[in-house]
Amino acid sequence: MPPRMTDQFYETLVLEYPVVHVLKITLNRPEVANAFNTQMATDLMHCFETLALEPGDNRCVILTGAGDRAFCAGGDLKQRDGMTNEAWLEQHLVYERMIRAIIDCPLPLIAAVNGAAFGGGCELAAAVDFVYASENARFAMTETSLGIIPGAGGTQTLARALGERRAKELILSARRFDAEEARRWGLVNEVFAPGSLLDETLEVASRIAANAPIAVRQAKQAIHGGLQMSLTEGLVFEIEAYNRTVPTDDRREGVKAFNEKRAPKFKGK
């Protein structure tokens, strides 16, 4: 049996499988609006580095927050109050490794934003593959109002999602924006009623998980990696990813199932 992520224990995360092959990760510090502290950053870093090294039977990941109040309110400023420069930078090294692990996750990663996503929480939403949000979701990159700048990828991921001019407007002003604005500008794919957010997210995650796992991972890599290149380089990169799917059992199963007019049974091989 492949390892299951639910065999891991994390102090600040709840891991569960709502359906087969779909891992739901819940940020679980609702008493502080799911704000990051060093432990949560460490837990997320370890969780996503484990998924990269041992994806096992996981095919899609949903990231959400506990409760209705917040997805993630950003860094825990009570923990940071009075920190020396050295302690602040030491903690931030953990945040940097965390966000790289999330961005580099080989599995499709969907955020279900169920409330406030401020500061690092907004950066977290911007770092995943795509985002669904509840109607009561609110977003902001608030760092410039605290004397810092986004340091968990936000200046890069938000600009890629929204474009340079909109990202500059939002980061420099630190202003809040709602779910519908986030959808209109391109940070959020769809907006749902709070009570249906997770069900809608799970439906899409299940559809992704039903497809050939190697093909899905290679498609994600081709899109993300190719966008960092010129079109000519991206086309070469796409073919390299495509060629990795050709010798797989799943490719043969997909064609066979189509011709036999049945649903394919992909095994990730």
PLY file of the C-alpha trace (Angstrom):
ply
format ascii 1.0
element vertex 269
property float x
property float y
property float z
element edge 268
property int vertex1
property int vertex2
end_header
0.00 0.00 0.00
1.36 3.47 -0.87
1.86 5.83 2.10
-1.15 7.98 3.00
-0.65 11.55 4.09
-3.21 11.07 6.85
-0.66 8.82 8.56
1.29 12.02 9.24
0.42 14.22 12.24
0.69 17.98 11.99
0.04 20.31 14.89
-1.57 23.04 12.74
-3.04 21.08 9.84
-5.89 18.61 9.41
-5.44 16.09 6.59
-8.26 13.95 5.26
-9.48 12.17 2.14
-13.04 13.31 1.32
-12.93 11.03 -1.74
-10.35 8.60 -3.05
-7.15 10.19 -4.42
-8.11 13.72 -3.26
-6.24 15.06 -0.24
-7.80 17.97 1.66
-5.44 20.04 3.80
-7.11 22.38 6.29
-5.19 25.19 7.97
-6.25 24.65 11.56
-5.65 27.66 13.80
-9.20 29.08 13.77
-8.70 30.90 17.09
-6.29 33.28 15.28
-8.01 33.27 11.86
-5.61 30.53 10.68
-2.67 32.93 10.79
0.80 31.57 10.07
3.17 30.97 12.91
6.49 29.18 12.61
4.85 25.83 13.36
2.26 26.17 10.60
4.91 27.19 8.09
7.02 24.21 9.15
4.04 21.86 8.90
3.13 23.09 5.40
6.75 22.90 4.29
7.07 19.31 5.46
3.67 18.30 4.08
4.32 19.61 0.57
7.92 18.43 0.44
6.62 14.96 1.35
4.04 15.14 -1.46
6.80 16.04 -3.91
9.04 13.17 -2.81
6.31 10.57 -2.24
3.11 11.48 -4.11
1.83 7.97 -3.49
-1.82 7.57 -4.42
-2.56 11.29 -4.14
-3.81 12.84 -7.38
-5.19 16.25 -6.39
-4.93 18.49 -3.32
-7.42 20.99 -1.87
-6.16 23.65 0.54
-8.66 25.47 2.76
-9.01 27.05 6.21
-10.86 25.91 9.33
-14.10 27.76 10.05
-15.93 30.43 8.07
-14.02 33.44 9.34
-10.77 33.08 7.44
-8.78 31.10 4.95
-5.58 32.55 6.39
-5.07 35.98 7.93
-1.35 36.06 7.11
1.57 36.05 9.51
0.86 35.80 13.22
1.85 39.30 14.33
1.52 38.43 18.01
4.30 35.90 17.59
6.33 38.44 15.64
5.85 41.30 18.10
9.23 42.30 19.49
11.23 39.92 17.31
14.82 40.90 16.67
15.94 41.36 13.09
17.85 38.10 13.31
14.88 36.14 14.65
12.57 37.64 12.00
14.91 36.64 9.17
15.42 33.18 10.65
11.66 32.62 10.77
11.26 33.95 7.26
13.64 31.32 5.91
11.03 28.76 6.92
8.32 30.75 5.10
10.48 30.92 1.99
11.03 27.17 1.96
7.30 26.63 2.61
6.13 28.70 -0.35
8.65 27.10 -2.69
7.39 23.66 -1.66
3.82 24.73 -2.43
4.66 26.31 -5.79
6.76 23.28 -6.76
4.12 20.73 -5.72
3.83 18.29 -8.67
0.17 17.54 -7.91
-2.71 19.83 -8.92
-3.41 22.17 -6.01
-6.70 24.06 -5.58
-7.37 26.65 -2.88
-10.90 26.87 -1.50
-10.83 30.35 0.05
-13.56 30.52 2.67
-12.99 33.92 4.28
-10.19 36.43 4.78
-7.00 35.82 2.81
-4.75 38.64 3.94
-1.00 39.12 3.68
0.61 35.69 3.57
-2.84 34.14 3.18
-3.32 36.03 -0.07
0.17 34.97 -1.14
-0.77 31.38 -0.39
-3.85 31.67 -2.62
-1.76 33.22 -5.38
0.77 30.36 -5.20
-1.61 27.47 -5.97
-2.75 26.28 -9.40
-6.18 27.89 -9.21
-8.63 29.28 -6.68
-12.31 28.95 -5.86
-13.72 31.40 -3.33
-16.85 31.84 -1.27
-18.93 34.97 -1.66
-17.67 36.22 1.71
-13.97 35.82 0.81
-11.81 38.93 1.07
-8.27 39.40 -0.13
-5.42 41.83 0.49
-1.67 41.96 0.40
-1.30 44.14 3.47
2.47 44.02 3.92
3.30 47.61 2.88
0.95 48.85 5.62
3.15 46.97 8.12
6.48 48.28 6.88
7.48 45.25 4.80
6.65 43.83 1.37
5.19 40.48 0.32
7.98 37.97 0.92
6.28 34.64 0.26
6.23 35.02 -3.50
3.46 37.61 -3.63
5.19 40.20 -5.79
5.78 37.47 -8.37
2.68 35.27 -8.20
0.13 38.09 -7.97
1.71 39.89 -10.92
1.55 36.69 -12.95
-2.10 36.12 -12.03
-3.37 39.70 -12.37
-0.80 41.50 -14.49
1.83 44.02 -13.47
-0.35 47.11 -13.18
-3.09 45.55 -11.06
-0.53 43.84 -8.83
1.25 47.16 -8.27
-2.04 48.86 -7.41
-3.01 46.23 -4.84
0.40 45.68 -3.25
1.40 49.34 -3.03
-1.98 50.43 -1.64
-2.46 47.34 0.58
-6.19 47.69 -0.08
-8.73 44.94 0.35
-10.70 43.47 -2.53
-13.63 41.10 -2.55
-14.22 37.73 -4.17
-15.98 39.12 -7.22
-13.16 41.59 -7.90
-10.67 38.73 -7.47
-12.64 36.68 -10.00
-12.93 39.55 -12.45
-9.19 40.28 -12.30
-8.06 36.65 -12.58
-6.93 35.59 -9.10
-10.10 33.53 -8.51
-11.64 31.16 -11.08
-15.18 30.98 -9.65
-17.17 32.33 -6.70
-19.68 30.15 -4.84
-22.07 30.45 -1.93
-20.26 29.68 1.34
-22.25 26.49 1.90
-21.36 25.04 -1.50
-17.71 26.11 -1.83
-16.14 22.85 -0.68
-18.61 20.67 -2.59
-17.94 22.58 -5.81
-14.19 22.42 -5.25
-14.36 18.72 -4.51
-16.32 18.06 -7.70
-13.54 19.58 -9.83
-10.82 17.90 -7.76
-12.56 14.55 -8.31
-12.67 15.12 -12.06
-8.95 15.88 -12.06
-8.25 12.80 -9.93
-10.18 10.62 -12.39
-7.77 11.52 -15.21
-4.41 9.88 -15.85
-2.12 11.01 -12.98
1.12 11.11 -14.96
-0.55 13.06 -17.76
-2.07 15.53 -15.31
1.27 16.15 -13.59
3.09 16.56 -16.89
0.42 18.97 -18.18
0.75 21.07 -15.02
4.51 21.14 -15.38
4.32 22.04 -19.07
1.97 24.97 -18.45
3.80 26.39 -15.45
7.31 25.84 -16.75
6.50 26.93 -20.28
5.19 30.29 -19.10
8.65 31.09 -17.74
10.13 30.60 -21.24
9.81 31.97 -24.74
7.16 30.34 -26.94
9.83 28.44 -28.87
11.39 27.11 -25.67
7.96 26.35 -24.25
7.03 24.22 -27.26
10.18 22.15 -26.76
9.40 21.83 -23.06
5.85 20.69 -23.89
7.11 17.91 -26.16
9.49 16.70 -23.45
6.52 16.49 -21.06
4.36 14.85 -23.73
6.98 12.20 -24.45
6.95 11.14 -20.79
3.29 10.09 -21.17
3.77 7.95 -24.29
5.35 4.83 -22.69
2.87 4.70 -19.79
0.30 2.00 -19.12
-2.22 4.80 -18.57
-1.80 6.00 -22.17
-2.56 2.51 -23.45
-5.49 2.16 -21.02
-6.96 5.50 -22.11
-7.01 4.52 -25.78
-8.30 1.02 -25.03
-11.11 2.35 -22.81
-12.15 4.85 -25.47
-12.42 2.14 -28.11
-14.26 -0.17 -25.72
-16.65 2.65 -24.81
-16.00 2.45 -21.06
-14.49 4.62 -18.36
-10.70 4.21 -18.11
-9.08 2.80 -14.99
-5.88 4.77 -14.55
-3.20 3.51 -12.16
-0.54 6.19 -12.48
1.87 3.84 -14.29
0 1
1 2
2 3
3 4
4 5
5 6
6 7
7 8
8 9
9 10
10 11
11 12
12 13
13 14
14 15
15 16
16 17
17 18
18 19
19 20
20 21
21 22
22 23
23 24
24 25
25 26
26 27
27 28
28 29
29 30
30 31
31 32
32 33
33 34
34 35
35 36
36 37
37 38
38 39
39 40
40 41
41 42
42 43
43 44
44 45
45 46
46 47
47 48
48 49
49 50
50 51
51 52
52 53
53 54
54 55
55 56
56 57
57 58
58 59
59 60
60 61
61 62
62 63
63 64
64 65
65 66
66 67
67 68
68 69
69 70
70 71
71 72
72 73
73 74
74 75
75 76
76 77
77 78
78 79
79 80
80 81
81 82
82 83
83 84
84 85
85 86
86 87
87 88
88 89
89 90
90 91
91 92
92 93
93 94
94 95
95 96
96 97
97 98
98 99
99 100
100 101
101 102
102 103
103 104
104 105
105 106
106 107
107 108
108 109
109 110
110 111
111 112
112 113
113 114
114 115
115 116
116 117
117 118
118 119
119 120
120 121
121 122
122 123
123 124
124 125
125 126
126 127
127 128
128 129
129 130
130 131
131 132
132 133
133 134
134 135
135 136
136 137
137 138
138 139
139 140
140 141
141 142
142 143
143 144
144 145
145 146
146 147
147 148
148 149
149 150
150 151
151 152
152 153
153 154
154 155
155 156
156 157
157 158
158 159
159 160
160 161
161 162
162 163
163 164
164 165
165 166
166 167
167 168
168 169
169 170
170 171
171 172
172 173
173 174
174 175
175 176
176 177
177 178
178 179
179 180
180 181
181 182
182 183
183 184
184 185
185 186
186 187
187 188
188 189
189 190
190 191
191 192
192 193
193 194
194 195
195 196
196 197
197 198
198 199
199 200
200 201
201 202
202 203
203 204
204 205
205 206
206 207
207 208
208 209
209 210
210 211
211 212
212 213
213 214
214 215
215 216
216 217
217 218
218 219
219 220
220 221
221 222
222 223
223 224
224 225
225 226
226 227
227 228
228 229
229 230
230 231
231 232
232 233
233 234
234 235
235 236
236 237
237 238
238 239
239 240
240 241
241 242
242 243
243 244
244 245
245 246
246 247
247 248
248 249
249 250
250 251
251 252
252 253
253 254
254 255
255 256
256 257
257 258
258 259
259 260
260 261
261 262
262 263
263 264
264 265
265 266
266 267
267 268
